[in-house]
Amino acid sequence: MSQTAQQDTPCVIHIESLGYPEVARAAHVEGVVALRLNIGSDGRVKSIAKLDGPDILAAAAEANASTWVFSSDRERTIEVRYEFRLEPAAASERVTPEVRFDLPSHVLILMPARPIYVN
């Protein structure tokens, strides 16, 4: 990344964790949600546009992105990718998602899949 690009990238100063949408987990829905965030000069997210991704996951991503606050001295736009991924149910005993932030452009949400029972 060039020095100019680094200087133009806003720093996230407030972020909140998020969960994996339970309906999506039960339906075994995974995917990437791409969002465009318009950030005001006060650092708060002013608007969000979904660029791509499953609707069932987009609502959680949009709700989370709306809580972000950036260090900002002017209005700007950035794109953020939320990657929702299910792990094999036997791979983990976790009951809460593992969330990894690679700020400001990528969020990974890992969650054990619900087992599928066949009668």
C-alpha positions in Angstrom: 0.0 0.0 0.0 1.4 3.4 -0.9 2.0 6.1 1.7 -0.8 8.2 0.2 -3.3 5.3 0.4 -2.3 4.7 4.1 -2.8 8.3 4.9 -6.2 8.3 3.2 -7.5 5.2 5.0 -9.5 6.2 8.1 -8.7 4.5 11.4 -11.5 2.7 13.2 -11.8 4.1 16.7 -15.0 2.2 17.8 -16.2 -1.1 16.7 -18.6 -3.7 18.2 -18.5 -7.5 17.8 -21.4 -9.3 16.0 -23.0 -12.7 16.0 -23.8 -15.1 13.2 -27.5 -14.8 12.3 -29.2 -17.8 13.8 -31.6 -18.3 10.9 -28.6 -18.3 8.5 -26.7 -20.7 10.7 -29.7 -23.1 10.9 -30.0 -23.0 7.1 -26.3 -23.4 6.6 -25.9 -20.1 4.7 -22.4 -18.8 4.3 -21.1 -16.0 2.2 -19.4 -12.6 1.8 -21.4 -9.4 2.2 -19.8 -6.4 0.5 -20.8 -2.9 1.8 -20.0 0.6 0.9 -19.9 2.9 3.9 -20.2 6.7 3.6 -18.5 8.3 6.5 -19.2 11.8 7.7 -16.7 14.4 8.7 -17.5 13.5 12.3 -16.3 9.9 11.8 -19.8 8.3 12.0 -21.3 6.1 9.3 -23.9 8.2 7.5 -25.2 5.6 5.0 -24.6 2.0 4.0 -25.1 0.4 0.6 -25.1 -3.3 0.1 -23.0 -4.1 -2.9 -23.2 -7.9 -2.9 -24.0 -10.9 -0.7 -26.9 -12.9 0.8 -29.7 -10.8 2.2 -30.0 -13.1 5.3 -26.4 -12.1 6.2 -26.5 -8.5 5.0 -28.8 -7.3 7.7 -26.3 -8.4 10.5 -23.4 -6.8 8.6 -25.2 -3.6 8.0 -26.3 -3.3 11.6 -22.8 -3.9 12.8 -21.2 -1.4 10.3 -23.6 1.3 11.5 -21.9 1.2 14.9 -18.4 1.9 13.6 -16.8 5.2 14.3 -13.7 6.4 12.4 -11.1 9.1 13.0 -12.0 11.4 10.2 -11.6 15.0 9.3 -13.6 14.9 6.1 -16.3 12.8 4.4 -15.1 9.7 2.7 -16.3 6.3 1.4 -14.8 2.9 2.0 -15.8 -0.7 1.2 -15.9 -3.4 3.8 -16.3 -7.2 3.3 -18.0 -9.3 6.0 -17.1 -13.0 5.5 -19.5 -15.4 7.2 -18.2 -18.9 7.4 -19.4 -22.0 9.1 -17.0 -24.6 10.4 -17.8 -28.4 10.7 -19.9 -28.9 13.8 -17.4 -31.4 15.2 -14.4 -29.0 14.7 -15.3 -26.8 17.6 -17.2 -26.8 20.9 -17.7 -23.0 20.6 -21.2 -21.7 21.0 -20.4 -18.1 20.2 -18.8 -16.9 17.0 -15.1 -16.1 16.6 -14.8 -12.7 15.0 -11.6 -11.5 13.4 -11.2 -7.9 12.4 -8.7 -6.8 9.7 -9.6 -3.2 9.8 -10.9 -1.2 8.1 -11.8 -3.5 5.2 -12.5 -7.1 6.3 -14.4 -8.9 9.1 -14.4 -12.7 9.4 -17.2 -14.3 11.4 -16.6 -18.1 12.1 -19.3 -20.2 13.7 -19.7 -24.0 14.1 -22.4 -25.2 11.9 -25.5 -26.8 13.4 -25.6 -30.5 12.9 -28.0 -31.8 10.3 -30.1 -34.7 11.7 -31.6 -37.2 9.3 -34.5 -39.4 10.4 
